[in-house]
Amino acid sequence: MPIIKSAKKRVRITKKATARNVKTKRDLRTAIKAFTAALGTAKAGQEHQKAQSALDKAAKKNVMHRNKVARKQRQLATHAKAAGVKVKKTTAKKAPAKSVGKPKTIKKTAKKTTKS
């Protein structure tokens, strides 16, 4: 057990983060297993969406690396396509672009030089 106050705090924080990560991983595994079990049935499309969502959440919470998540999502989509499941392509909503007017032009003024 740590003695220093900051080390004790780190232990508390680590416990909370571990519990959160375990829950995310468990939900992810459950969603993927449900999808693989539903392949070939009518519920496969719904389960595919849930599995994709669970993977996105794992990436967002840094439980899994984003490249691994992308690879897993692609694998799920391949399995779904092979089983004849219609895969909905979801696109992330983009924030509306800020309207930018004309860029301000900087006027250059010529310096007057006097010769003596």
C-alpha positions in Angstrom: 0.0 0.0 0.0 1.4 3.4 -0.9 2.3 5.9 1.8 2.5 9.1 -0.2 -0.8 11.0 -0.6 -0.5 11.4 -4.4 0.2 7.7 -4.8 -2.9 6.8 -2.7 -4.9 9.0 -5.0 -3.5 7.3 -8.1 -4.6 4.0 -6.6 -8.2 5.3 -6.2 -8.3 6.7 -9.7 -6.8 3.5 -11.2 -9.5 1.4 -9.5 -12.2 3.6 -11.0 -10.7 3.6 -14.5 -10.2 -0.2 -14.3 -13.8 -0.8 -13.5 -14.9 1.5 -16.3 -12.6 -0.2 -18.8 -13.7 -3.7 -17.7 -17.3 -2.7 -18.3 -16.6 -1.3 -21.7 -14.6 -4.4 -22.7 -17.4 -6.7 -21.4 -20.1 -4.8 -23.3 -17.9 -5.0 -26.4 -17.4 -8.8 -26.2 -21.1 -9.3 -25.5 -22.1 -7.2 -28.6 -19.6 -9.1 -30.9 -20.8 -12.5 -29.6 -24.4 -11.5 -30.1 -23.6 -10.4 -33.7 -21.8 -13.6 -34.6 -24.7 -15.6 -33.1 -27.2 -13.6 -35.1 -25.5 -14.1 -38.4 -28.0 -15.5 -40.9 -31.0 -14.3 -39.0 -33.2 -11.2 -39.3 -31.6 -9.6 -36.2 -28.1 -9.6 -37.7 -28.4 -6.0 -39.0 -29.4 -4.7 -35.5 -26.7 -6.7 -33.8 -24.1 -5.4 -36.3 -25.0 -1.8 -35.5 -24.7 -2.5 -31.8 -21.3 -4.2 -32.3 -20.1 -1.2 -34.4 -21.3 1.2 -31.7 -19.6 -0.8 -28.9 -16.3 -0.7 -30.9 -16.7 3.1 -31.4 -17.2 3.6 -27.7 -14.1 1.5 -26.9 -12.1 3.7 -29.2 -13.5 6.9 -27.8 -12.6 5.8 -24.2 -9.1 4.7 -25.3 -9.8 1.1 -24.2 -8.7 -0.1 -27.6 -6.5 1.6 -30.2 -8.4 3.3 -33.0 -6.6 1.3 -35.6 -7.5 -1.9 -34.0 -11.1 -0.7 -33.7 -11.1 0.1 -37.4 -9.7 -3.3 -38.3 -12.4 -5.1 -36.1 -15.2 -3.0 -37.7 -14.0 -3.9 -41.1 -13.9 -7.6 -40.1 -17.5 -7.4 -38.8 -18.6 -5.7 -42.0 -17.0 -8.4 -44.1 -18.7 -11.2 -42.1 -22.0 -9.3 -42.4 -21.6 -8.9 -46.1 -20.7 -12.6 -46.6 -23.9 -13.5 -44.6 -26.0 -11.3 -46.8 -26.7 -8.7 -44.1 -27.5 -5.2 -45.3 -24.9 -3.0 -43.8 -25.9 0.6 -43.2 -23.1 3.0 -43.8 -23.2 5.6 -41.0 -21.4 8.8 -41.4 -20.3 11.0 -38.6 -22.2 14.3 -38.4 -19.9 17.1 -39.3 -20.2 20.4 -37.5 -21.4 23.1 -39.9 -18.5 25.1 -41.4 -18.1 28.6 -40.1 -18.8 31.1 -42.8 -15.8 33.1 -43.4 -16.0 36.3 -45.3 -13.4 37.8 -47.5 -9.9 37.7 -46.0 -8.8 41.0 -44.8 -6.3 42.6 -47.1 -3.3 44.4 -45.6 -2.7 47.7 -47.3 1.0 48.4 -47.8 1.9 52.0 -47.7 5.0 53.2 -49.4 7.5 54.9 -47.2 8.6 58.3 -48.3 12.3 58.8 -48.4 13.9 62.1 -48.7 17.3 62.6 -50.2 19.5 65.5 -49.1 
